[in-house]
Amino acid sequence: MATPQTETRIENQQELRAHYGEGSYRARLKQLPKLETHTRRFISLSPFCVLSTSSSRGTDASPRGDAPGFVQVVDDNTLAIPDRPGNNRVDSFQNILENPNVGLLFLVPGINETLRVNGKARITTDPAVLAQHTARGKLPRSVMFIEVEEVFLHCAKALMRSKLWDPSLHLDRKDFPSMGQCLADQIGQGLDPKKVEEEVFEGYRETFSHLHRVSALLRRQTA
């Protein structure tokens, strides 16, 4: 196996293109400077996206999810993402305050294509803006606006290879340790996995109290 000292590396743009060649004609043309009918529709159907940020602190990829359309299309150049209560790590926001460049990857269950959006983000706590993004009677902690600079649909190959939406390949939850067990093992300090698990799911219950199926879901997670 090659070591960092002996491996062959690609170290500049010329070497990269020499190895991979130029992008296809269609791949270059599909990149758009703003949203349009199909990309707006894709975002309205998406209940989940990944937000990518970076700064001198490092890089981060953060999951964001809610009901389909939780990311709102303000206009063809602007997206709004409400930030619901979480663990207050705010890794993404710390990065954005230093470097506003962000990337978003949108997924829609059942669709193998994904949507990529790149742009610049800003964070607001303006009360009037927060009020526009109330969900289930609760205000978001903040709202992130993204000025769209690039947007394009990504082909289905990755999700087709992974068979991500195939329920027959979904893992039985009992085949991987619970969140409480993982945290107890990782943090140590004599933490009781069952107690940690209870604390984790109490937070879930508070967040998702509006879902009548939440109790059954939690039972399946911990069974």
N, C-alpha and C positions, 0 to 999 in steps of 0.2 A: 504494500500500500504506500502511495506517495506521501511524503511528509511535507510540511510547509516549506522546507528548505529545497525539496526536489520537485515539487509539483509544477506542472506547466500552468501558468496563470495568464489570464487576459487582463492587461493593465492599462489600456487606453482605448479610445473610441475607434481608432483605425483597426486595431487587433480584433475588437468586438465585431465590426462589420465584415472583416475578412473571414471570420469564423462563421458568422450567421448569414451573411449576405444582406441585401436590402429587404425591407418590409414589402409585402405585396402591395400592388396598386390599390386594391380595395381596403386593405388595412390602413393605409395612409389617408385615404379619402373619407373614411367613416368618422374620423375625429372632427367634432363640431365645436364651435366656440360658444354655443349656448344650447339650452334645452329646446326641444320641439315636440310635436305631437306624441311620438312613440316613447321618447325618454321621459316626458312628463307622465304618461300613462304608466310606465314601468315603476316609477317612484311612487305613484299613488297606490300601486298594488303591493308594494314591498313592506313587509313587517319587520325587516331586519337589514342592517348594514354594518359594515366595519369601517371605523374612522381611523385613518392613519395620520400621525403627526410626528414631528421631530424637532429637536432643538439641541443646544450644547449639552443638555442633560442626557440625551439619547433619543431613541425612537420608541414609538408606542403604537399598538393597534388595539383599538377598543371596540367591543361589540355594542351596538345600539339597537334596541328593539321595542316595539309596541304594536298597537293595532295597525293594519295596513294603512298607509298614508300618514303615519305619524311624522314623517319628514314632509313638510309642507312646501309646495312650490309657490313662492311668492310671485315670481314672474320668470321669464325665460332666462334670466341671469342670476336669480337669487333663490336659495333654499333656506328654510328655517327648521332647526332641530331643537325641540324643547328638551331640557335636561331634567329628568325625573330624579327623585331622591335615590341615592345610592350609598356607596361606602366612603365618599368624600376623599378618595385618593386624588381626584382631579388631575391625573397625569396628562390627559389630552389638553386640558385648559392651561396647565402650566407651560406646555410646549407652545401652544398657540400664542400666548402672551409674548413669547420671544420670537417665534417664527410662525406667521399666520398661514403658511402654505399647508394645505391638507389634501388628503385623498379619501374618497368614499367608494366602497364597493357594495352595491345593492344586490340582494338576492330575493327572488320570489319563489316560494315553494311550488314545485312542479314545473318550473321553467329552468332549463339548463343554461341558457344564456344569462350573463350577469351584466350589470351596468356600472361603468366607472365614471366618476366625476372628480375632477381636480379643480381647486380654486383657493381662495383666501378666506379665512374665517375671522369673525369678531364675536365677542360675547357681550350680551346685554342683560341687565337686570331691571330694565325700565318697566314699571308696574303696568303700564298700558299694554306693552308687548306681552308680558307674562299672562295677562288676563285673556289675550287672544288665543292662548295655547293651554287653557284649562282643560283637564281631562279627568273625568270621574269626580268632578267637584274639587280637584286639587290643582294648585298652581305649580308650574315647573320651578326649579331653583333658578334657572337662567334659560336663555334662548341663544343658540348659536346661529348666526347668519353666515352663509357661505356664498361668496361672489364666484359664480361659475366661470371658469376659464377654459376648461376642456371637458368634453363629455363624449362617451362612445360606448356602444354595446360590445361586450366581449364574447367571443364565440363559446360554444358549449363544450368544447373538448375536455376541460378540467372536470366539470361536473359529470360528464358522460363517463369519463374514466373512473371517477370515484364512486359513481352510482349513488350520489348523496341522497337522492329522494326515494330510493328503493327501500320500502319498509321491511322487506325480507332480510336486509343486511343491517338493520338497526340493531345496535348492541342491547342485550338484556342489561338493564341498569344494575342488576346484582353482580354483573361480571366486572365491575369496577368499583373501588372503594367509595364510600360516601364522602361528601364534602367535609363533614366533621372528622372522619377518620384521616383524610388527607391533611387537613389543617393541623390536627393533633400530632401527626407524624412529622410534619414539616417544621412546626414551631417548637415542638417539644415542651419543655418546662412542666412536664407532668400533667398536661391537659387531658381531660377526660373526653374521648371521642363522642360519647353519647351526649354529654352536656353541650359540647360545641355544636353538634348536629341540631340539638333542640334550639340553640340560640340562632343558628343559621335559618332554620325553618320558621321560627317565630318572626324573623324579619320578612320572610316570604309571605307569611300569613297577613302581616300588617300591610304589606305593599299590594297584595292581590286579594284583599278582603272582598272585592266586588265580584270575584269569580266564584260561582257556586260549585265549580268542580275542583277548587283548589285543595280541599281536604283529601279527596280521592287521589289527586295527583301527588300530594306529599306522601300519602301512604305507599303509593307505588314506588316512589323514589327511595324510601327507607326500608321497604320490605326485604 
